[in-house]
Amino acid sequence: MELPLQLQQHANALAETKKPCLIIKGKPESTTPLQSKFSGKAYWLKADAYPATLNGEPLRLLAQINFSEMEETIPDYPTEGILQFFVADDDVYGLNFDDGTNQDTFRVIYHETIETDQSKWMTDFPEFGNENYFPVEKECAISFDVSEELMSSSDYRFNIITEVDKLLESGTDEDYAEHDEIMDAYHEISSGQGCKLGGYPFFTQEDPRTNGDYPNHDLLLLQVDSDDDMNIMWGDTGVANFFISSEDLKNRDFSKVLYNWDCY
């Protein structure tokens, strides 16, 4: 790891931020109900009410993660069961600008056990609009590779460790230029980009946790980034993130997940 000269004094602190992640790769193709996927039809039981907003609008499957498929997972994540992410099929993909944890226009649901009797599975799903309007243009089968990464340059805690934003306080062109040079150089080392479980986030704008909001949401649960190979596009080349607290993940409590997406 070759850090920019100005960050070398923080080398040990940054090295300690390294954490495992599951890199997601995939390609558009048809999937089975139990398969890990982006978009497509969810594993769902006929007896259960399908996810919908308070106004009764059905939510659309963004991602389904079947941990039982994985040869290897990462600490504190489930090793079995299915985790699902639903969002509203609207012009902001279910984003709540006032409260990113309000699970009305999005929903995160964990099925700890899977019903093996296929006659109980839902097959008649709601119809949605034009596929080109949804961030995931086509149903996509996905798989996972274990990796690890340093804290990304986008994560608000990067500035807490390095205090690099202090260069912006002077207001001089020289310090602004130095700040951008440092950030660009570190971005090459650890941008946080890509689709993944765990690791660190990438943002095109600002980390929603920057100003002390959502202080307990310290873990990146899932990131779905724009990706040409998987036909994923959030607005103008954006990215979506779901965050959870460490304790909630250990307790398999997905009721307070933070959902955010932004674009250029």
C-alpha positions in Angstrom: 0.0 0.0 0.0 1.7 3.2 -1.2 0.0 6.0 0.6 0.2 9.6 -0.5 3.1 11.3 1.3 0.7 13.5 3.4 -1.1 10.3 4.7 1.9 8.2 5.5 1.7 9.3 9.2 -1.7 7.6 9.3 -0.5 4.4 7.7 -1.0 2.3 10.8 -4.4 3.7 11.6 -5.6 3.1 8.0 -4.2 -0.4 8.0 -6.2 -1.2 11.1 -9.4 -0.4 9.2 -9.0 -3.4 6.8 -12.1 -5.6 6.9 -13.5 -8.5 4.8 -16.1 -8.2 2.2 -17.9 -10.3 -0.4 -17.5 -8.9 -3.9 -20.6 -9.4 -6.1 -20.2 -10.4 -9.7 -23.0 -11.5 -12.0 -24.6 -11.5 -15.4 -28.2 -11.0 -16.7 -29.9 -14.3 -16.9 -33.0 -16.1 -15.5 -32.9 -17.3 -11.9 -34.7 -19.8 -9.7 -36.8 -18.5 -6.8 -34.1 -19.4 -4.2 -31.1 -18.0 -6.2 -29.1 -15.0 -5.3 -30.0 -12.2 -7.7 -30.5 -8.6 -8.6 -34.2 -8.0 -9.6 -36.4 -10.8 -10.8 -38.9 -12.7 -8.7 -38.4 -13.2 -4.9 -38.6 -16.3 -2.8 -41.9 -15.6 -1.1 -44.7 -17.6 0.5 -48.3 -17.4 -0.6 -49.4 -17.2 3.0 -47.4 -14.0 3.7 -48.4 -10.5 2.7 -46.2 -9.3 -0.1 -44.1 -6.2 0.8 -45.9 -3.0 0.1 -45.9 0.7 1.1 -48.4 2.0 3.6 -50.4 3.2 0.6 -50.6 -0.4 -0.7 -48.1 0.0 -3.6 -46.1 -3.2 -4.0 -42.4 -3.0 -3.5 -40.0 -4.4 -6.1 -37.2 -6.8 -5.5 -33.8 -5.1 -5.8 -31.6 -7.9 -4.4 -31.9 -11.4 -2.9 -28.9 -13.0 -1.1 -29.0 -16.7 -0.4 -26.3 -17.3 2.2 -26.8 -21.1 1.9 -25.3 -20.9 -1.6 -22.0 -19.4 -0.4 -18.9 -21.5 0.1 -17.6 -18.9 2.5 -19.1 -15.9 4.2 -17.7 -13.1 6.4 -17.9 -12.5 10.2 -21.3 -11.7 11.7 -23.2 -12.2 8.4 -25.6 -15.1 8.2 -24.4 -18.5 7.0 -27.9 -19.6 6.0 -31.2 -18.2 5.0 -32.2 -15.5 2.5 -31.9 -11.7 2.9 -34.0 -9.6 0.6 -34.0 -5.9 -0.3 -37.2 -4.3 -1.8 -37.6 -0.7 -3.0 -40.5 1.2 -4.4 -41.0 1.3 -8.1 -41.0 5.1 -8.3 -38.8 7.9 -9.7 -36.6 8.0 -6.6 -36.4 4.2 -6.1 -38.0 4.4 -2.7 -35.6 6.8 -1.1 -36.9 8.8 1.9 -35.0 12.0 2.0 -36.1 12.8 5.6 -35.5 9.4 7.3 -33.4 6.8 5.5 -34.4 4.2 8.1 -38.2 4.5 7.5 -39.0 1.1 5.9 -42.2 2.2 4.1 -40.9 2.7 0.6 -38.2 0.1 1.0 -37.9 -3.1 3.0 -35.2 -5.4 4.2 -36.4 -8.9 5.1 -34.6 -12.0 6.4 -35.9 -15.5 6.0 -33.9 -17.5 8.5 -35.4 -20.8 7.3 -36.6 -21.7 3.8 -39.8 -23.5 3.1 -39.0 -26.6 0.9 -42.6 -27.3 -0.1 -42.6 -25.4 -3.4 -46.4 -25.5 -3.6 -46.4 -22.9 -0.8 -44.2 -20.5 -2.8 -45.7 -17.4 -4.4 -45.8 -17.5 -8.2 -48.3 -14.7 -9.0 -46.3 -11.6 -8.5 -47.3 -7.9 -9.0 -46.7 -6.4 -12.4 -44.3 -3.5 -12.6 -43.6 -0.9 -15.2 -40.9 -0.5 -17.8 -37.7 -2.5 -17.0 -35.6 0.4 -18.2 -36.9 2.6 -15.4 -35.7 0.4 -12.6 -32.0 0.6 -11.6 -31.5 -3.1 -12.5 -32.5 -3.3 -16.2 -32.6 -7.1 -16.4 -32.8 -10.0 -13.9 -29.3 -10.8 -12.9 -27.8 -14.0 -11.3 -25.0 -13.1 -8.9 -22.2 -14.9 -7.0 -19.7 -13.8 -4.4 -15.9 -13.7 -3.9 -14.4 -13.1 -0.5 -12.0 -10.2 -0.4 -10.9 -7.4 2.0 -10.5 -3.7 1.7 -9.3 -0.6 3.6 -11.6 2.2 4.7 -12.7 4.0 1.5 -12.0 7.6 0.8 -15.9 8.1 0.7 -16.5 6.9 4.3 -16.9 9.8 6.7 -14.5 8.2 9.1 -11.7 8.6 6.7 -11.5 12.3 7.4 -11.7 11.7 11.2 -8.6 9.5 10.9 -6.6 11.7 8.5 -8.1 15.1 9.2 -7.5 15.8 5.5 -10.5 18.2 5.3 -8.6 20.7 7.5 -6.9 21.7 4.3 -10.3 23.2 3.1 -10.5 25.5 6.1 -7.9 27.9 4.8 -9.8 28.7 1.6 -6.7 29.0 -0.4 -6.4 27.5 -3.9 -3.2 25.8 -3.0 -4.7 23.9 -0.1 -7.8 23.0 -2.1 -5.6 21.6 -4.8 -3.6 19.6 -2.2 -6.8 18.2 -0.7 -8.0 17.1 -4.1 -4.6 15.6 -4.9 -4.6 13.5 -1.7 -8.2 12.4 -2.1 -7.6 11.4 -5.7 -4.5 9.4 -4.8 -6.2 7.6 -2.0 -9.2 6.9 -4.1 -7.0 4.9 -6.4 -6.0 2.7 -3.4 -9.5 2.3 -1.9 -12.4 3.9 -3.7 -15.1 1.7 -2.2 -16.7 1.2 -5.6 -18.5 -1.9 -6.7 -21.3 -4.2 -5.7 -20.6 -6.0 -2.4 -21.6 -7.2 1.0 -19.5 -5.7 3.8 -16.4 -3.6 3.3 -16.7 0.2 2.9 -19.0 2.4 0.9 -18.7 4.5 -2.1 -20.7 7.7 -2.7 -20.9 10.1 -5.6 -22.1 12.8 -3.1 -21.7 12.7 0.7 -21.9 9.9 3.3 -25.3 10.4 4.9 -23.7 9.7 8.3 -21.3 12.6 8.0 -23.0 15.1 10.3 -23.7 12.7 13.1 -26.9 11.3 11.7 -27.4 7.6 12.0 -24.5 7.2 14.4 -25.1 3.5 15.0 -25.1 2.4 11.3 -21.4 1.5 11.2 -21.5 -1.4 8.8 -22.2 -1.6 5.1 -24.7 -4.3 4.7 -25.1 -4.2 0.9 -23.9 -1.9 -1.9 -25.4 -2.0 -5.4 -23.3 0.1 -7.7 -23.9 1.1 -11.3 -22.4 -1.7 -13.4 -22.4 -2.0 -17.2 -21.9 -5.8 -17.2 -24.9 -6.3 -15.0 -27.0 -3.6 -16.6 -27.3 -1.6 -13.4 -27.7 2.2 -13.5 -28.7 4.5 -10.6 -29.7 7.8 -12.1 -26.5 9.3 -13.6 -24.0 6.5 -12.8 -24.9 6.4 -9.1 -24.8 3.9 -6.2 -27.1 2.6 -3.5 -26.0 1.6 0.0 -27.7 -0.2 2.9 -26.2 0.2 6.4 -26.8 -1.6 9.7 -25.4 -1.4 13.2 -23.0 -4.2 14.3 -25.4 -5.3 17.1 -28.4 -5.4 14.8 -26.5 -7.6 12.3 -25.4 -10.0 15.0 -29.0 -10.2 16.3 -30.4 -10.6 12.7 -32.5 -7.5 13.2 -33.0 -5.8 9.9 -35.8 -3.4 10.9 -33.6 -0.3 11.3 -31.4 -0.5 8.2 -30.4 2.8 6.6 -31.0 3.1 2.8 -29.3 5.7 0.6 -28.5 6.2 -3.0 -27.0 9.1 -4.9 -25.6 9.9 -8.3 -23.5 12.5 -10.1 
